[in-house]
Amino acid sequence: MRVRVLGAGIIGLACAEELLVRGHAVEVVDPAPGLGASHAAAGMLSPSSEVWHGEEEILRHGMASLALWPDWAGHLGVPLATAGTLLVGRDAGDLQEVERQVGLLAAHGHRVDVLAAAAVRRLEPTLSARVAGGALLPRDHSVDPRAVVAALLARVSVRPVADATTPDVTVVATGARLPAPWTHLVHGVRGEVARARTDDPPARTVRGWVHGVPVYVVPRRGGEVVIGATSEEHDAPPVATIGGIARLLEAARELVPGLDRAELTEVLARDRPATAGHLPLVGPTHDPAVVLAAGHFRHGVLLAPLTARLVADHLDHGLVHAALDPRRLLDERIRP
């Protein structure tokens, strides 16, 4: 099949690479490959800490995709960090957020214990002595999305504009901005992120709340840490703001005081692609020549290998996953 993939972020490239492996002829089109949300993402492969009330379907899909990541990372030649995620509460009110997360996981059969402050600090000595407690999510991983994108770009060629041929099918994976007539299905939610370099990074991802402010600190090889992320509904282009970055840095320093001495290396903002209900759109539209792979919100890196498999399975065998079917959000007005 001749397939055109619009978008060379981690989702579009993952779909393209899977289709190439299965023997399809694939053209990827993007004037700025890898520079969208994938460029800012922290790379937490953490369905347990990402699940929110009302979004339990994401937990199921996230766990399924997490199970694919070790083999996929090995195939791409990128390392996984496998030390888990530490949920942390700075004060008693913040610890209630940890307890709510643990309770939600328990309701879905994932047993996690709440830990006292001393136990949390034994697991992660870089934490502040003033943390109230936390919980370890041992099955969580993380990965550098920029390394994943680079590995995919080494396997998949990308054009800045489409050629003159007409493909059999187009896979739309353009992040927070979909072309018409699907534009209204996805909207941007701005996330601001900072990167820093330190001689004393945490050993694992630290995700916590500081006086009600959510923050994460994700260590990378070589002493880099990724600090994020704000979340703001907006209509303007995403820009990093002094207020947003200041809140992130202050919260991160409260949890990991050694970050005071870290070198700030990058500040940026990108739009997360959100849908109504925050479930992705993966599968057919009412146009038989168009498939969507979009709307992954906070979960694009985590769900990349699963999305690629679902898109390829649909094109090869006609399979559709009902919960992610884009037609659930379509109506008669945009039928071709």
C-alpha positions as CSV (number, residue, x, y, z in Angstrom):
1,M,0.0,0.0,0.0
2,R,1.2,3.6,-0.7
3,V,0.9,5.5,2.5
4,R,1.5,9.2,3.2
5,V,2.1,10.1,6.8
6,L,1.5,13.7,7.7
7,G,3.7,14.6,10.7
8,A,7.1,13.5,11.8
9,G,6.8,13.6,15.5
10,I,7.2,10.4,17.5
11,I,3.7,9.2,16.6
12,G,4.0,9.8,12.9
13,L,7.5,8.4,12.7
14,A,6.6,5.3,14.8
15,C,3.6,4.7,12.4
16,A,5.8,5.2,9.3
17,E,8.5,2.9,10.6
18,E,6.1,0.1,11.5
19,L,4.5,0.4,8.1
20,L,7.8,0.2,6.4
21,V,8.8,-2.9,8.3
22,R,5.5,-4.5,7.1
23,G,6.4,-3.8,3.5
24,H,4.3,-0.7,2.7
25,A,5.7,2.2,0.6
26,V,5.7,5.2,3.0
27,E,6.2,8.9,2.4
28,V,6.5,11.1,5.5
29,V,5.8,14.8,5.2
30,D,6.8,17.4,7.7
31,P,8.7,20.8,7.2
32,A,10.2,20.5,10.7
33,P,10.5,16.9,11.7
34,G,10.8,16.1,15.4
35,L,10.5,19.7,16.6
36,G,6.9,19.6,17.9
37,A,5.7,18.2,21.2
38,S,8.2,15.3,20.9
39,H,11.0,17.8,21.2
40,A,9.7,19.0,24.6
41,A,8.5,15.8,26.1
42,A,10.1,14.4,29.2
43,G,9.6,10.8,28.1
44,M,8.0,9.3,31.1
45,L,6.6,5.9,30.4
46,S,4.4,6.0,33.4
47,P,0.8,5.0,32.9
48,S,0.5,4.5,36.7
49,S,1.3,8.1,37.5
50,E,-0.5,9.6,34.5
51,V,-4.0,8.1,35.1
52,W,-6.6,10.5,36.4
53,H,-10.2,9.9,37.6
54,G,-12.4,9.5,34.6
55,E,-9.4,8.5,32.4
56,E,-9.0,4.9,33.4
57,E,-9.1,3.8,29.7
58,I,-5.7,5.4,29.4
59,L,-4.3,3.2,32.1
60,R,-5.2,0.1,30.2
61,H,-3.8,1.3,26.9
62,G,-0.8,2.8,28.7
63,M,0.0,-0.5,30.3
64,A,-0.3,-2.4,27.0
65,S,2.0,0.1,25.3
66,L,4.5,0.0,28.2
67,A,4.8,-3.7,27.7
68,L,5.9,-3.1,24.1
69,W,8.6,-0.5,25.0
70,P,11.5,-2.8,26.0
71,D,11.5,-4.6,22.7
72,W,10.8,-1.5,20.7
73,A,13.6,0.4,22.4
74,G,15.9,-2.5,21.7
75,H,14.9,-2.5,18.1
76,L,15.6,1.2,17.8
77,G,18.8,1.0,19.9
78,V,17.8,3.6,22.5
79,P,18.3,3.0,26.3
80,L,15.4,2.8,28.8
81,A,15.7,4.0,32.3
82,T,14.0,1.4,34.5
83,A,14.3,2.5,38.1
84,G,10.7,3.5,38.4
85,T,8.8,6.7,39.4
86,L,8.7,8.1,42.9
87,L,5.5,9.9,43.8
88,V,6.2,12.5,46.4
89,G,4.2,14.9,48.6
90,R,5.9,18.0,50.0
91,D,3.4,18.5,52.8
92,A,0.4,16.8,54.3
93,G,-2.0,18.2,51.7
94,D,0.3,17.1,48.9
95,L,0.6,13.6,50.4
96,Q,-3.2,13.4,50.0
97,E,-2.6,13.7,46.3
98,V,-0.2,10.7,46.4
99,E,-2.7,8.8,48.4
100,R,-5.5,9.5,45.9
101,Q,-3.3,8.3,43.1
102,V,-2.4,5.1,45.0
103,G,-6.1,4.5,45.8
104,L,-7.1,4.9,42.1
105,L,-4.4,2.4,41.1
106,A,-5.6,0.0,43.8
107,A,-9.1,0.2,42.4
108,H,-7.8,-1.1,39.1
109,G,-5.7,-3.9,40.6
110,H,-2.3,-2.2,40.9
111,R,-1.2,-2.5,44.5
112,V,1.2,0.3,45.6
113,D,2.1,1.2,49.2
114,V,2.3,4.7,50.6
115,L,5.7,5.2,52.2
116,A,6.7,7.4,55.1
117,A,9.1,10.3,54.6
118,A,12.2,8.3,55.9
119,A,11.5,5.4,53.5
120,V,11.1,7.8,50.6
121,R,14.4,9.5,51.4
122,R,16.2,6.2,51.6
123,L,15.0,5.4,48.1
124,E,16.0,8.9,46.9
125,P,18.6,10.7,49.0
126,T,18.5,13.8,46.8
127,L,15.0,14.6,48.1
128,S,14.4,17.3,50.6
129,A,14.3,16.3,54.3
130,R,11.0,18.1,54.5
131,V,9.0,15.8,52.2
132,A,5.9,14.3,53.9
133,G,6.0,10.9,52.1
134,G,5.4,9.2,48.8
135,A,5.0,6.0,46.9
136,L,7.2,4.0,44.5
137,L,5.9,2.9,41.1
138,P,8.5,0.3,40.3
139,R,7.3,-0.7,36.8
140,D,7.6,2.7,35.3
141,H,10.3,3.5,32.8
142,S,11.5,6.7,31.0
143,V,13.2,7.3,27.7
144,D,14.7,10.3,25.9
145,P,12.2,11.2,23.2
146,R,14.8,13.1,21.2
147,A,16.9,10.0,21.0
148,V,13.9,8.0,19.9
149,V,13.0,10.5,17.2
150,A,16.6,10.6,16.0
151,A,16.6,6.7,15.8
152,L,13.4,6.8,13.8
153,L,14.6,9.5,11.5
154,A,17.6,7.3,10.7
155,R,15.1,4.7,9.4
156,V,12.4,6.9,7.9
157,S,13.0,9.6,5.2
158,V,11.0,12.8,5.6
159,R,10.0,15.3,2.9
160,P,9.2,19.0,3.7
161,V,6.2,18.9,1.2
162,A,4.3,16.0,-0.3
163,D,5.1,14.8,-3.8
164,A,2.6,14.9,-6.7
165,T,1.4,11.3,-6.3
166,T,-1.8,10.3,-4.7
167,P,-1.4,7.7,-1.9
168,D,-3.8,4.9,-1.2
169,V,-4.2,6.2,2.3
170,T,-3.0,9.2,4.4
171,V,-2.2,8.9,8.1
172,V,-2.7,12.2,9.8
173,A,-0.3,12.6,12.8
174,T,0.1,16.3,13.0
175,G,-0.1,16.8,16.7
176,A,-2.2,19.6,18.1
177,R,-3.1,21.1,14.7
178,L,-5.1,18.8,12.4
179,P,-6.0,19.7,8.8
180,A,-9.6,20.3,7.8
181,P,-12.2,18.8,8.2
182,W,-10.8,17.3,11.4
183,T,-9.4,20.5,12.9
184,H,-12.0,20.7,15.7
185,L,-11.2,17.2,17.0
186,V,-7.9,18.3,18.7
187,H,-6.9,21.4,20.5
188,G,-3.6,22.6,22.1
189,V,-2.8,22.5,25.8
190,R,0.4,24.4,26.5
191,G,3.1,22.7,28.5
192,E,6.2,24.6,29.6
193,V,9.4,22.6,30.3
194,A,12.9,23.4,31.6
195,R,16.1,21.4,31.2
196,A,19.1,21.6,33.5
197,R,22.4,19.8,34.1
198,T,23.6,18.7,37.5
199,D,26.3,16.6,39.1
200,D,23.8,15.1,41.5
201,P,20.6,14.1,39.7
202,P,17.9,11.9,41.3
203,A,18.3,8.2,40.5
204,R,14.8,7.9,39.2
205,T,11.9,10.0,38.0
206,V,10.5,12.2,40.8
207,R,6.9,13.2,40.4
208,G,5.3,15.2,43.1
209,W,3.2,18.0,44.4
210,V,4.5,21.1,46.2
211,H,1.8,23.1,48.0
212,G,-0.6,21.9,45.4
213,V,1.7,22.6,42.4
214,P,2.4,19.4,40.3
215,V,6.0,19.0,39.0
216,Y,8.2,16.3,37.7
217,V,12.0,15.9,37.6
218,V,13.2,13.3,35.0
219,P,16.9,12.3,35.0
220,R,18.8,11.6,31.8
221,R,22.2,10.2,31.2
222,G,25.1,12.7,31.6
223,G,23.4,14.6,34.4
224,E,20.6,16.3,32.5
225,V,17.3,16.6,34.1
226,V,13.9,17.6,32.6
227,I,11.6,19.7,34.8
228,G,8.0,20.1,33.9
229,A,5.3,20.7,33.1
230,T,2.7,23.4,33.2
231,S,-0.7,22.7,31.6
232,E,-2.8,25.6,30.2
233,E,-5.7,25.6,27.8
234,H,-5.2,28.4,25.3
235,D,-5.6,29.5,21.7
236,A,-2.4,31.4,21.1
237,P,0.9,29.8,19.9
238,P,2.8,28.1,22.8
239,V,5.4,30.2,24.5
240,A,7.4,29.8,27.7
241,T,6.5,32.3,30.4
242,I,8.5,33.6,33.3
243,G,5.6,32.8,35.7
244,G,5.2,29.2,34.5
245,I,8.9,28.4,34.5
246,A,9.4,30.1,37.8
247,R,6.7,27.9,39.4
248,L,8.2,24.8,38.0
249,L,11.7,25.6,39.1
250,E,10.6,26.6,42.6
251,A,8.6,23.4,43.0
252,A,11.5,21.3,41.7
253,R,13.9,22.9,44.1
254,E,11.6,22.3,47.0
255,L,11.6,18.5,46.3
256,V,15.2,18.2,45.1
257,P,17.2,21.0,46.8
258,G,20.5,20.2,45.0
259,L,18.9,21.6,41.8
260,D,19.8,25.0,43.2
261,R,23.3,24.4,41.8
262,A,22.2,23.0,38.5
263,E,23.0,24.8,35.2
264,L,19.8,25.9,33.4
265,T,20.3,24.9,29.8
266,E,16.9,25.2,28.0
267,V,13.4,26.6,28.4
268,L,10.7,25.8,25.9
269,A,7.0,25.3,25.4
270,R,4.9,23.1,23.1
271,D,1.2,22.2,22.7
272,R,0.0,18.9,23.9
273,P,-2.7,17.6,21.4
274,A,-5.8,17.1,23.5
275,T,-9.2,15.6,22.5
276,A,-12.6,15.7,24.3
277,G,-12.2,13.1,27.0
278,H,-8.4,13.0,26.5
279,L,-8.5,9.7,24.6
280,P,-6.4,9.5,21.4
281,L,-7.9,9.2,17.9
282,V,-6.4,6.1,16.3
283,G,-8.1,4.6,13.3
284,P,-10.4,5.3,10.4
285,T,-12.4,8.4,9.6
286,H,-15.5,8.5,7.4
287,D,-13.1,9.0,4.5
288,P,-11.7,5.6,3.6
289,A,-8.5,7.2,2.4
290,V,-7.7,8.9,5.7
291,V,-6.6,7.4,9.1
292,L,-6.0,9.5,12.2
293,A,-3.2,9.0,14.7
294,A,-3.6,12.1,16.8
295,G,-4.8,13.5,20.1
296,H,-2.4,11.7,22.4
297,F,-2.3,14.6,25.0
298,R,0.2,13.8,27.7
299,H,0.7,10.2,26.5
300,G,2.3,10.5,23.0
301,V,5.7,9.0,23.9
302,L,4.2,6.2,26.0
303,L,1.6,5.2,23.4
304,A,3.9,5.5,20.3
305,P,4.6,1.8,19.8
306,L,1.0,0.8,20.5
307,T,-0.3,3.5,18.2
308,A,2.0,2.3,15.4
309,R,0.8,-1.2,15.8
310,L,-2.9,-0.2,15.8
311,V,-2.5,1.9,12.7
312,A,-0.7,-0.9,10.8
313,D,-3.1,-3.5,12.0
314,H,-6.0,-1.4,10.7
315,L,-4.4,-0.9,7.3
316,D,-3.4,-4.6,7.0
317,H,-6.4,-6.3,8.5
318,G,-9.1,-3.7,9.0
319,L,-8.9,-3.9,12.8
320,V,-10.3,-1.0,14.8
321,H,-10.1,-0.4,18.6
322,A,-13.5,0.9,19.5
323,A,-12.4,3.1,22.5
324,L,-9.9,5.0,20.2
325,D,-11.9,5.0,17.0
326,P,-12.0,8.6,15.7
327,R,-15.5,8.1,14.3
328,R,-16.8,8.3,17.9
329,L,-16.2,12.1,17.7
330,L,-17.2,12.6,14.1
331,D,-20.7,13.6,12.9
332,E,-22.6,13.7,9.6
333,R,-21.5,17.3,8.8
334,I,-17.9,16.3,7.9
335,R,-18.6,13.1,6.0
336,P,-16.9,13.4,2.5
